[in-house]
Amino acid sequence: MAEVTSVAGRVAGRRRELEVLGSAFANARAGSATLVRVRGATGTGKTALLAEFARSVGDRAVVLSETCRRPGGAGRAAEGLLPDSGGRDGMPVPVLSRRLGRRLAELTVAGPVVVLLDDFHHCDEASVRVLAHQAHRGAEQPLLVVVAQRPAGHPLWPPMTLPPGDVATIDLGAFTEAEVAGVAAAWWPEPPGPGFVAELTELTGGNPALLGDVCAALHLDGLAADEHALARARVLVPAARARLVERALAGRPVHVRRAAEAVAVLGAPDVELVALLGGVPEPLAAEALGVLAAERLLRADGRELVSPAVRDAVLAGVPERRLESLRLSAARLLNDRGCAPEDVGAHLLGRRRLPERWMRDVLAEAARTAERAGRPHDAARYLGVLVADRPQDVPMRIEFARLVGVRDPLAAYATLAGVAELAEDPRSRARISLQLAIAALPAREPQEATRLLTGALEQLGGHAGDADRGLRIELEAALLAVAFEQPGALDLLGARLPAMSTLTGQTPAEVGVLAMAAVAHMVRGTDRDLAVSCARRALERPEPSVRWAGSLAAYVLFTADEVDEALHALGGLAPGPVRGDAGWPEVVALTAHSWLTCGAGDLSRALSDASAAVRAAEHDDRAELATAPLVAQALVLLQQGDVDGAAAAMARADRTGPDGSLLRFPMHLLARGRLAEARGDLAEAVAAFRRCGAGLRAEGSANPVFVPWWLDGARVLVRLGRRSEAAELVAHGEELARAWGSASARGLALLGRGLVADGDAAVDGLTAATAVLGATPASWYLAEAETALGRARLRTGDHQGARRAFRAAVDLSVRSGFWSRAEDAQAGVTAAGGRNYPVTGSVTDVLTLGERRVGELAAAGATNRIIADTLQLAVRTVEIHLTSVYRKLGVSGRTQLQDRFPAGLLAPEPVL
């Protein structure tokens, strides 16, 4: 039953093709012999189409079917059409032609005859001649001949036999998304949604055989048409595609397979290179590439194979020794052509020995190029070959350990184990200590890392000249990073910070030092100008290899109210899709992005960045890296009013273990306190805020904006009726604000003073707070100030002023996505005698630019995948933006979006 359904599914999208065959059959019934050619790549459903057509005409005609044998196989196709060939393969062609002619003449007397020949590209020459002769003789008979063949390299009939006009051709392509929807509807009782269909189309490429196999497997597994089924389909597709590739190459001439292997190794179908690597003449190589394109094994632009799965399937049967030889030859060919070192080096990966000197030079340059592009994992792969080739090369092992340590510090440690005794000079020993110190951090041994780094600096001591300045800076940068991971960080850095703060950012190492120095000054909270100066110098020369440092520097500028500079820098540091080699630098960069955009009130982007950071940490397989982005995720979700989502994120963050970093543990406690407050556990909230403050005080942190625990604590204490305790926290915050000196700090202090005051004093303090905060990026606290001002005015009897403040809070909260704040402010509007206050203004006023563009495309009917391709976003980012759009506009789905966006405002453009 499954096979019948599968075949039916493969022809579900072939209605037009069946109509063409039906017209040809009608023409044959009228007494005119007709020939139809069905062409299609492997898996496009040629056999299924012939079977369905035979079923549809079986009660109105005699149907003769045969499948042509591959060359060398027994029997002729024409003999298979006779009732009793007697197994006499190779009967004389004249005899075969007469017998077949008599049979067709006898059958056509009674009615139309349909001859179906599958795999006609394998048809023997004798049968082609016989069938062509019979079709020509029986031009006035009710005869329809339908042949199915591959699309390239196989003629249908000898051209001298029949004019081209007498042959109708049906070309089978991949299913469109609408046709895939029709196939899917045959498998599930409820028609799958457009998102499911779009993903299924992308996974299978619309190939009918691939689609049928996947749908059949999902059906047998009893899976509904949902995300779980798509996850299973992603697992099934590679193996199914590999089987399809093998079918496409089966029976092809040797030069086609050799060309396919050459393309799979080279990665690009260059005719000259394919001919040289495959060992075939250029004309045959060009013909073979045409076959691969016709079989849809190459992309539409013809530049590469359609997927890594196809490449793997092509190379699956190649012996390892031959594959090694092909890769080495490919490296030589590409190097002789002057191709990029990374393209050449890719063919040398995995080798244990490099037989030629130029190969070392190419791999070294490829590593440098990859590192400059911010891909340390790729750089480490190139250097790994050099290390394997010369394991006694200590500088190379040190460099390899430095790169591999970005993602796998323990592997770096293993690489350097036992190497120290091979190092003959203090500089090499210092580099080894540097990498061993970095490797000590994942094991949560910052004290050991500090010992190694300080020891290396001492060893370098008198030997350090200008040539060693860069190494000393790298050691200082690592010491800065390590210091933040242990108690007393600012004390440890105290003596070194002045010298570190004078660097100019000439090298990536200096950029890292300046960024960390800026963070240290920011956390201290006593010298805003110096923090800003360090951050600006770190951003003067953007370095892809230390984008994490630029992101932290931008965050420092943001906390100092240098908002335009921070956002401009952030735009130049925007992360791309998360790669598998992201490592801790990507996690740090994305987390800093989330902190900044959350503070700026762009919650959709903040959540997207935090989620991307979590994925990057998961790629890295180091659970502790996920703590900070999970906390950032929870803070955003709390501002959006998603308490359950925030609780889930915090639960995951807690499972990764305690985090002693000065940069991260205060955020963790702040999120813990806000979550307790949102759940109504005010006592636990106060306790978390106080623990946060105590930890920061112990570390010497005095920045009122970095983690404003004192303001959150004061708010909760006021709710508990403990105003005197709240006033003490506010007084502490005011002292910190005076030292830091930014407008945001002053605004927070005024907000705190207004919260603990009463009567007119509260109104005056909160009015001043809204005026100051309105000119800062602190939109979360501005919404709180407006709401608190509304309550204060309401208590004094100023209902009109209260409504005005509450409405301002509603508008700001809705624009920013602060949904819990929006609900509180809306309740205030009602309490002040106002009606339910609708959000006014255009869609542009409510949504961020990114949300508006996604919403416009969705309203125009674009799928998430099309939106992602059009805007060059990740699909997950599109989903996050759409969720925010739905909540801000109060709609439940795409259909309602059409009422909120003008038709045709931004129609989706085709993605080339």
N, C-alpha and C positions, 0 to 999 in steps of 0.2 A: 504493500500500500504506500509505503514511504517513497518508493521509486516512481510510482505513478504520479503521486503528488509533486515530486521533484520535477519530473518532466513537464507536467502541466504548469508548474511555477515558472519554468524556463521559457515557456512560450506565452506567458501571461502578458508580456509586453510586446508581442509580435503580431498584433491585430492587423496592422497595415501590410506586413509581409504575407500573412495568410490571405488577405484580400487580393493581393497581386497573384498569388498562386491560384486562388479561386477564379480570377478573370482568365488566367491561362487555361484552366480546366474548361471553362465555358467555351473558349475559343477552339479547344480540341474537340469538344462534343459537337461543335458545329461542322466538324469534318476537316479541320486544318491542323496538320501536325505542328506542334509547338515545343520549343526547347527553352528551358529556364535554368539559369545558373544561379546557385545560392553560394555566395562567398562570405567567409567570416573567419576571424582568428580563432584559435583554439579556445573552446569554452563559451563561444558566443551562441551556441544552441542550434547548430546546423542539423544534427541528428534529431534533436527534439522537435524541430520545426517540420522535418520530413515525416516523423512519426505522427505528429498531430494532423498534418495534412492528409496522410494516408487514412487516418481514422475518420476524418471528415468526409472523404469521398468514397470510402470503402463500400457503401451500399449503392453507389451509382456507377462504379467502374471496376474493372479488373486491375488490381494493383500488383505489380511485380517489383520486388525490392531486392537489392543486393548491396553489399559493402565490398568495395574494392580492396584487394590484398596489397600489402606492402611489397615493394620489389623483392623478388626472390621467393615470395610465398607461392604456395601451390594453387592452381586453378586460375581460370580467366573470368573476369566479371561477366562477360556475355554468356558464358556457359552456365553461370548461376541463375540466369533468367529462363533456362530451359527446364522442362518438367523432369527429365531424367537424363542428365548428361552422362550418367554412368561412370562419373569420376574420370572420364577420359580427357585429362588435361592435355592440352597441346594438339587437339584435333585440327586438321587443316583449316585455314581461315575461310576458304570458299565453302567448305562443308558447314562450318559454324554459322556463316552468314546466311546460307540457304535455310538451315534449320530454324534459325531465329526469325528469318523473314516469314517462313510458313506459319510459325506460331503466332506472330503478331497479326498476320493476315486473317488467320482463323478467329482470333479473339476480337479483332476490331469489327468483324461482321456483326457480332452480337451487341456491341456497344463500345464505349470509349475504353482505352487502356492507358494506365499511368505507369511509367517506368521510373523508379526512384533508385538512384545510384549514389550511395554515400562514400565519403573519402575518395572522391573522384581523382584527387591529385595522385593517388596510388594506382590508378587504372592502367592496365597493361596496354601496350600499343595496339595489339591485335584487336582487343575489344573496342578501343576508340574507333578504329577503322570500320569495324563491323557495325557499330551503333550509328556512326555518321552515315554510312551507306544506307542502312535501313530507314533512317529518318528522311534521307533524301528521296528514297524510293516511295516511302509512304506519305508524301507531302499532302495527299488528299485524304488521309486516313484520320480517324478520331484518336490521335495518339499524342500524349503529353510525356515528354522526357524531362525529368528534373534531376540535376546533378548537384551535389554539395561538395565544395572543395575549399582548401585553404586560399587565402587571398593573394599569394604571391608565388611566382616561380613555377606555375603549372598551367599550361594552355588548356583551354576547354576542348576545342575541336581544331583539326587542321584547317587553317584559314582558306585553303583552296576548295574545301568541301561545302561550306555554307557561308553566305554573306554575313557580316557582323550584325546586320539589322534583324536577322532571323533569330537572334539569341537575346532573350530578356535576362537581365542580371539583377539579383537582389543582394545587396551588401548588408550584412548584419554587423551592427556596431554594439557598443555597450548600452545598457539600459540607462535612460534618463532618471532623474530623481522621481518624477511622476510615475514612470514605469516600475521602478523599484517599489514604490508605494503600492502599486497594484499587485506585485508579487508577494509583498509582505502581508497584504490583506488576505491572501489565500492561506496563510499559515496561522494567523491569530484570529480568534473570534471577534475581538475588538480592533478596528483599524489602528495601527500604530500612529503615534503623533509625528508631526513634521520633524522634530528634533531627532527622533529615533531613526526616521527614514533617511535624513540627511547624513547622519553618522554612518549608517549602514551602507549608503551609496559611496561615501568616501572610503570606507574600509575595503570594500570589494571592488571599487572602481566601476561598479555597474556590470561587471562580467557575469553573465547569466549562470554559468556553471559554478563559479565561486559563490555567487549569491545563493544559489540553490543548495549547495553543500552546507553553507553556514546556517541557513534557515532550517534545513533538515536536522542538523545537529542541535540547534537551539530548541527545536520542537521536541526532539527525543528527550532532551534534558528537562522538559516541562517548564521552561522559563518564559515568563511574560515579557512583552515588548517594553523593557525598561532598561535602566542603567546597568542592572546586573547582567542582562542579556548582552548588552554592548560590551561589557567587560569580558564576558566569555567569548564573544565574537573576536575581540582583539587577540585573544590567545589562539583561536582556531585558524584565523586567516593566514598566518605565515606558512603553516604546514600545507594548507589547502592550495595556496598560491604556488608552493614548491612543486606539488604534484602537477599543477597546471603547466608550469614551465617545462617539466620533463615531457609532458605530452606534446607540447609545442615543438620541442626539438627532436622528438622521436621520429625516426625515418627520414630526417633531413640529410642532405649530403654532408660529407665530412667537413668541407670548408665552412659550412654554416655553423656547426658546433664549435669549430676552432675560432671562428670570428666572435662567437658569443663568449667564449672563454676569454678572448683577448679584451673585449669590451668590459667584461666583469672585472678583470684585473686592472685595466687602465682607468676605468671609471668614466671614459668618454669615447664615443664612437668615431674617432678620427680615422679616416680610411687608410691613410698612409701608415699610421702607427699600428692599426689593427692588422694590416697586411704583413708588416714586418714582424710583429709579435706572434701572430697566428701562423706565419709561414705559408701564406697563400698569396697568389697574384692579386694586384690591386683591383682588377675588374671583378674577380670572384669575391673579394672582400666587400666591394661596393654592393654587389648583388646580395650578399649575406646580410649586410646592414639593412637593405630593403626588406628582406624577409623578416628580420627582427622587428622592424618598425611596423610591418603589416600584421605581425602577431601581437602587436601592442606590448612588446617587451621593452621598448624604448618609450621615453616620455614624448608627449606631443611635439615638443620643440626639437626632438631628436638628439639632445645633448647628453643624455645619460640613461641608464636603465631605470625602470619605473620605481624600483624600491630596493632597499638592501636585501629583502627577502628573495627577490628575483636573482640578485647577484649571488647570494648564498646557494640558491637552487642550481644555478648554472655551474658553479664550482664544486658542488657536492660530490660529483663522481670523479673529480680530477685527482690522481694520485699525489700525495704530499710532495714527493721529490719533483714531479713535473710542475706543481704549483710554485714551489720555491724557485725553480729555474725561470718560470714565467715572470715572477715578481722581480727577480734580479735583472732579467732582460728589460723589463719595463722601466726599472730605475735607470739603466744605462741609456735607453732610448730617450727618456724624458730629459735626462741630464745633457745629452748631446744636443737636444733641441733648445737648451737654455731655459727650461721651465723653472717655476718657482721652487726654492729648496723644500718647502713643505710638501709639494706635489711629488717631488722625487723621493724625499725621505719617507713618505707614507709607504713606499714599496720596500723599504729596508727595515721596517719595524718587525720585531720578533726574531731577528737574526742574532746568532751568537758570535759570528765572526764576520768581519768586513774585509773582503779580499783585496780591495783597491783603496788607495789613500784618499781619493776624492770623496769617497763615501763618508768619511769622518767629517770632512769640511762641510759637506752638504747637511749632515745631521746637526752639526753644531749651529749652523746658520738657521736651520729650520726651528731649532729650540729657541734661539734668540727672537725670531719672528713671532713665534707662538706666545712667548712671554710678553713681548711688547703689545700684543693684541689682547692681553688679559686672559690667556688660556694656559695657566701653569701646568694643568694636567697633561695637555698635549706636549708642552715643552719637556716635561719629565719623561714622556714616552720616547721622544727622540734621544734624550740623553741616556736613557736606560740601555739603548743599544750600544752606545759608546762605552758605558761602564762594563757591559758584558764582554765587549771586545777587548778592553784593557782594564781588568779589575784592579791593577796596581796603580792606576792613575788617580792619586789622592785628590787633587783639585777637582777632577771631573766627578768623583764620588761625592764630594762636598756639595758641588753645584746641584747634582742630581737629588741629594737629600734635601736641599733647600726647597726645590720645586715640588718634590713628592710630598714634603711635609705640609704643604698647603691643605691637602685633603687627607693624608694618611701619615700623621706624625710618627706613629709607631713603626711604620715601614721605613721612615727616615732614620729612626733610631737604629733599626736592624741593619740598615745600609752602612751606618757609621761605626757599628760595634767592631771593636778591634782595629779600627783605622788609626786611632790616635797615635799608636806607637810607630806607625809608618810615616807620620808627619815629622819632617825634619826642622821646621822653622816655626816660630811663635805665631806667625800669621795663619798658617794652616791649622795649628792647634786651636787658635781662637775661632776659626770658622767651624771647626768640628764642635767646639763647645756651644757655639751659637745654635747649631742644628739640634744638638742634644737637649739644650734648654727648651727649644720650641717643642720638641717631642715630649718633654716632661709635663707640659700643660694638660693634655688630654687625660693624663693619669691623676690630675688634680694634685700636682706636686709643685706649686709655685715657689715654695722655699728652695727646693732643689734647683729649679730653673734660675732663681736669683743667684744662688751660689755659683752656678756655672758661668753666668754672664759676668758677674763682678770679677770672678777669677780670670776670665778671658781678658777683660779690660786691664787687669793688673799685669797679666802675662805680656800683653801687647805693650804696655807701659813705655819703657825707654826705647823700644824698637820701633815705635810708631812714628812714621814720618808722613809727608804729604800723601804718599801712595797708600797709606793705611787709613787715611781720614774717612774714606767711604766705609771701611770695615768697622771703624769705631762708631760711626753713626748708626750702622745696622745694629750693633750691639746695644747702643743706647736706646734705639727704637724698640728692640725686643725687651729691654729692661723696663721701659715705660709700659708696654702691653702686659708684661708679667706682673708689674706692681699693682695694676688695677684688679688683679685676680686674687689678692690676698689682703688681710687686715692691715691697717696702717699704711695704705697705699700712698696717700699724700705726704706722710712723714718720710717714707722711703724715697720719694721723688724730690723732696724739698731741696736738697743740696744740688741736685742735677738740673732742676727745671730752668734756672736762669740761663745756663749755657745752652740748653736745648731750645730755648725760646728765641735765640739769636740767629738761628739758621735761616737760609734764604730759599730753601725748596728747590735746589738745583737738580737733585736726583730723586728717584722714587723713595729711597730710604729717608732722605731729608723730609720729603712730603709726609711720610708716615710719622716721623718724629714731631713735626710741626702740628699735625692734626691731633696727635695724642697730647701734646703740650697744651693745645687750645682747649681740649676736653678737660685736662687737669685744672687749668685756670678757671674754666667755666664751673666745674664742680666746686672748687674752692669758693667762688663767688665773691672774691675780694678785689679783683682787678679786671673789670669788664673790658677796658681798652686793650690790655695785653692779650686777653682771650681772642678778641676780634682780630687783632694784628696777626697772631699766629694762624688763625683760621684763614685769613685772606691770603697770606703767603703760601699756605698749603694748597690753595685753589688757583694760584696764578698760572701754574703749568699743569693742566690736567694730565694725569698719568693713568691709562687704563689698568695697568698692573696693580695700582693701589687706589682703585675707585672707592674702596671701603674708607680710605682716609679722607677723600674728598667728601663723601657722604657725612662723615662725622663732623668735618669742618663746617659744612653747610648747616648742620643741626646746631652747632655752637653759635653761628651767626644768627640763626633764628631765635635762640633763647636770649640773644642780646638785642632783639628787636630790629636787626638788620634784615628785614623780611624780604625786600626786593632782591637783595644780593643772594640771600639764601635760596629763594625760589629760582632765580636765574641759574645759580650753580646746580641746583637739583635738576633743572631741565637738561643741562649738559651731561649729567651723570645718570640719566634715566636708564634703568636696567632693561635688558632684553629678556627673552624667554629663558627660564632656568635650565641650565645644562647639567648633565650628569657629573661634570668635573667642577662644579661651582665652588665647593669648599667653604671654609669659614669666612673668607673675604666677602663672598657674595651674601652670606647670612648677615654679616655685620652691616654691609651697605644697605640691604633691603630693610633691615630693622630700623636703621637710622632714618631711612626714607619714610617709614611708617610713623615714627615718632614725629617727624617734621610735618608731614601732611595731616596727621591727626591734630596737631596743634593749630594748623592753619584752617581747620574746619572742613577739609576735603576727606570725609570719612570713607567714601567709596575707594579712593585711591589708597588711603591708609590701610584699609582692610585688604585690598589687592596686594599691596607690598608686603604686609605681614604674612599673608597666606603664601605668597611666593617664597618668603624667607623660610617658612615652615617646610615647604617642599624641598628647598635647597638643603636644609638640615637633614631631611630624610634621605636625600640622595647621598649625603656624606656618611650616613650610617653611624653618626655620633650623636647619641640622644641628647647630650647636654647642650649641643648647639641649638636645639629647638626651644629651649626654655625662654630666651628673650623674645623671639618672634611670637611664641604662643601668648606671652604676657601682653605684648603689643596688640595682638589680635583681641584678647579679652578686653583691653582698655577701649578699643574702638567699638566693640560690640556693646559694651556698657553704655557708651555715649549714644549708641543707636537704640538703646532700650531692650536689647536682646539678652536678657539675664541668663536664660538657659544656655545660650551659645557661649556666653562668657564663662559660665561655670564649667562647661565642658572643656574649654580651652585651658582654664586654670587647673583643672584636674589633670590634664595631660602634662602641663608644665610642672606640677608637683611630682609627677611620676619620674621626671628626669633627675630628681635629686636636688639638694640644696645648692644654691648658687651664691658664692661669696663675693662676686665681682661688685666693685663699687659702682660700676655703670649700670648693673642690672638688678641687684637685689632690692634697691629702693623702689624701682618700678614694680617689682613683684609684690612688695608689701602694699604699695599704693593700690594696685589692682585688687589685692585681697581685701583691703578695707572698703573700696568702692563696691565690690561684689557683696560684702556683708551688709553694707548700707542698703543696696538695692533689694536685698532679701528681707530687710526689716530688722536685722540683728545689729542694732546700733551699738550695743556694748562691745561686740566683737569688732565692729568697724573702728571704734575709738582705740581699742587695744592695738589693732594693726597699724593705724596711723601713728600711734605713739612709738611702736617698735621701729617703724620706719624713721621717725625723727631721731630716736635714740641712736640708731645705727649711723645715720648721717652725721650727727654731732660727734660721735666717737671717731669718725673718720676725718673730722675737720671740714666737712662740707657745709658751706654757708650760702648756697645759692637758693633764693626764694622761689625761682621759676622752674628750675630743673625738675624737682619733685615737690610740688607745693602741698606736702602732707599737712602742714600747719593750718592751711586754709580749709582743707577737707575735714580735718579734725575739729576745727572750730565750728563749722557748719553742723556737724553731727552733735557736738556738745550743746549747741543752742537748741537743737531739736529735743535733746534730753532735759532741757531746763537748767543746764549747768553753765550759766553765762560767765561766771567768774573764771572758771577753767578755760572757757573759750577765749576770754579776753587775754589771758596769759599767753595762749598760743598766738593770738593776733599780734600782741606786743612783740613777741619773738620774730614773727614774720615782718613786722614793720622795721625792726632793726636790720634784718637781712636785706630788705628792699632798699634801705638807705645806702648800704654798702655796695650793692650791685648797681643801683642807679638807673635801671631801664624803666621805660614807661609802663611796660607790662607789670614789673615788680611793684611800681607805685599803685597801679590799678588794682592789683590783688590785695595790697595792704588796705586800700580804701574800701574794697569790697568786704574784707574781714572786719574792719572797723564798723561798717554799716550793719553787718550781720549781728554783731554783739551789742549794738546800741538799740535804743528804743525811741519811739515818738518822733519828734522833728529831727532829732540828732541822727536817727537811722535814715530818714528821708534825705537829709543833707549829705550824709556819708555815701549813700548808695547812688544818689544823683551824681556826685563827683566821680564815683567809681565808673558809672556808665560813660561819662564824658571822657575819661582817660582811657578806659578799655576799648572804647569805640574807635580809637586811632591805633590800636595794636592788633596783632594776629590772634589774641586770646579770645576767640569767639565763644568757646565753651563757657568761660567764666563771664563773658559779657551777657550771654543768655541767662546765666544764673543771677547776675546783678540786676538785669531788667525784671526778672521774675520776683526777686526779693524786694525791689523797689515798688513793684505793684502791690505786694502784700503790705509793705510799710505804709504806703499811701492809703490803702484800704483800711488799715487800723486807725489812721488819723481822720477817716471820714471823707477823704478826697477820692470819690468814686470815679470821676472823670479822669483824673491823673492816673489812677490805678489801671483803668481800662487801657489808657494810652501805653503804659509801661508793659502791661501784659501782652498787648497786641504786638509791640515791638519784639517781645520775647518769642511769641509764636512765629512771626515771620522769620526771624533769625534762626530759630531752631529748625523750622521746616527746610529752609535753604541749606542748612548744614547737615540735616539728617539727625538732629538731636531729638529723637521721637519721645523719650520720656520727659524731657524738658518741655517739649511742645504740648504734651498732654497736661502737665502741671499748669503751664501758662494759660492754656485754653480754659481749664477749670477756673483759673483766676478771673478771666474775662467774664465768665458766667456769674461768679460770685460778686463781681463788681457791678452787676446789673446789665451787662452786655449780652448780646445774642451770641450763638455759636459763631465764632469769627472765621469766615472762609479765607483761605489763602488767596490773596489777590495777585495780580501781575501775570506776566507771560510765563511760558514754560522756561524761558531763558532765565528768568529771575529766580526760579526755584531750583533748577538743576545746575550742576557744574557743567563745564563745556564738554567733558568726556561723556557724562551721562546724557546730555542733550543729543550728541551725535549718535550714540548707540540707540537712544529712544527713537530718533527720527528714522533710522534705518529699519528698526524693528517694526515701526508703524507702517513703513512702506512694504513690509512683507519679507524682508531679508531674514534668513536663518542665522543662528548664532555663528556658524562657521563662516558664512559670507560676510557678516559684520566683522568678525575677527580678521579675515583676510583683507577687507576693504580698509579698515582702520589700523591694520598691522598690530593687533593686540592678541593676547592669548585668549582662547575660548573661555577659560575660567574668569578672566577679567571682564569679558562681555557679560557673563552670567551675573557677576557681582554688580556691575553697573545697572543691569536690567532690574535686579532685585531692588536696588536703591530707587530707581525710577518708579517702579510700581508703588513703593511705600510713600514716596514724596507726593506722587500725583493721586494716590488713593484709588488705584485701579488694580484689577486682579489678573490681568493678562494682556496679551498682544492685541486682541481684538478691540479692547477699550482704549488702547493707545491711539488708534486712528482718530478718535474724537478730540485728542489733546494736541495733535500735531497737524498743521496744515498739509493737505494732500500735495504730494510731489515736492515738498520742501527740500528733501535730500534723498533722492532715489538712489538705490544701491547701484554702484558702477560695477561693470564686469571686472573680475580679477584676471589679469593676463598671466 
